[in-house]
Amino acid sequence: MVKGKFQTYFPFEKNCLTYSCLHCRAHLARHDDLISKSFQGSQGRAYLFNQAVNIRCAEAKQRVLLTGLHFVADIFCACCDTALGWKYERAFEPSQRYKEGKVIIELVHLFKDNRWDVEWLYPLYLSNTTATTVVL
């Protein structure tokens, strides 16, 4: 991870697939930190990440969510100030404590970055082809 003047950048590597802010393209999370795609945000589907960068947290507040009572802090893109989702600060139900410290980012604000569609995602297919060039 490289820290820039205004934001943190994930390295452009074959295995570093990232999610960025749809509105300003600031890096937000690595695919390796994705825990679940089965969450619901206020604007539709949302992803749960182990951690995120380039976010600003508001003050945590008590909120009743689909899974019970939680202390959550709304999160915003640190670069363009778009409301992205929230961070779980505390869960009151023991079965929900795995969410503490984790981040929800709504899918409507995510952009898959770092060339998800290139050849390293299909090594078996490419190793069996005779083509010498790949058009991206």
CORBEL-V966074 format. One record per residue. N is the residue number from 0. RES is the residue in one small letter. SS is DSSP state (H for helix, E for strand, L for the rest). PHI is phi as a letter, one per 40 degrees, with the letter a starting at -180 (none if undefined). D_FIRST is the distance of its C-alpha to the first C-alpha in Angstrom with 2 decimals. Layout:
BEGIN
{{N RES SS PHI D_FIRST} {N RES SS PHI D_FIRST}}
END
This chain:
BEGIN
{{0 m L none 0.00} {1 v E b 3.80} {2 k E c 6.64} {3 g L c 9.69} {4 k L c 13.25} {5 f L b 13.64} {6 q L a 10.53} {7 t E c 6.84} {8 y E b 5.86} {9 f L c 4.68} {10 p L c 5.82} {11 f L c 9.59} {12 e L b 10.83} {13 k L d 14.04} {14 n L c 13.00} {15 c L b 10.08} {16 l L c 12.51} {17 t E b 11.59} {18 y E b 13.90} {19 s E b 14.13} {20 c E c 16.78} {21 l L c 19.94} {22 h L c 21.22} {23 c L b 18.60} {24 r L g 15.88} {25 a L c 13.08} {26 h E c 10.41} {27 l E b 11.66} {28 a E a 11.03} {29 r E c 10.34} {30 h H d 13.72} {31 d H c 13.34} {32 d H c 13.58} {33 l E c 16.73} {34 i E c 19.75} {35 s E a 22.59} {36 k E b 23.80} {37 s E b 27.13} {38 f E b 26.82} {39 q E b 28.80} {40 g E b 27.76} {41 s L c 30.18} {42 q L b 29.76} {43 g E h 29.76} {44 r E c 27.42} {45 a E a 24.15} {46 y E b 21.31} {47 l E b 20.37} {48 f E b 16.73} {49 n L c 15.76} {50 q L a 13.17} {51 a L a 11.91} {52 v L b 9.98} {53 n L f 11.87} {54 i E b 15.08} {55 r E b 18.07} {56 c E b 20.49} {57 a L c 24.23} {58 e L c 26.67} {59 a L c 27.20} {60 k E b 30.55} {61 q E c 32.74} {62 r E a 32.91} {63 v E c 34.87} {64 l E b 32.87} {65 l L d 34.15} {66 t L b 33.35} {67 g E h 34.88} {68 l E c 34.28} {69 h E a 30.77} {70 f E c 29.19} {71 v E b 26.47} {72 a E b 24.52} {73 d E c 24.15} {74 i E b 20.66} {75 f E b 20.14} {76 c E c 17.56} {77 a L c 16.52} {78 c L c 16.94} {79 c L b 20.25} {80 d L g 21.57} {81 t L c 22.49} {82 a E c 23.46} {83 l E b 21.26} {84 g E i 22.67} {85 w E a 22.64} {86 k E b 21.24} {87 y E c 23.66} {88 e E c 24.48} {89 r E a 27.61} {90 a E b 29.75} {91 f L c 33.44} {92 e L c 34.31} {93 p H d 33.44} {94 s H c 32.61} {95 q H b 29.91} {96 r H c 28.10} {97 y H c 25.38} {98 k H c 23.99} {99 e L d 23.54} {100 g L g 20.08} {101 k L c 19.15} {102 v E b 18.62} {103 i E b 20.92} {104 i E b 20.00} {105 e E c 23.02} {106 l H d 23.05} {107 v H c 24.75} {108 h H b 21.61} {109 l E b 19.16} {110 f E b 18.47} {111 k E c 17.23} {112 d E b 14.81} {113 n L g 13.64} {114 r L f 17.22} {115 w L c 18.35} {116 d L c 21.76} {117 v L c 21.42} {118 e H d 23.04} {119 w H c 20.64} {120 l H c 21.52} {121 y H b 25.15} {122 p H c 25.46} {123 l H c 28.96} {124 y H c 30.28} {125 l H c 29.16} {126 s H c 30.36} {127 n L c 33.77} {128 t L c 34.20} {129 t L b 35.99} {130 a L c 34.36} {131 t L b 32.88} {132 t L b 30.85} {133 v L b 28.59} {134 v L c 28.79} {135 l L b 25.76}}
END
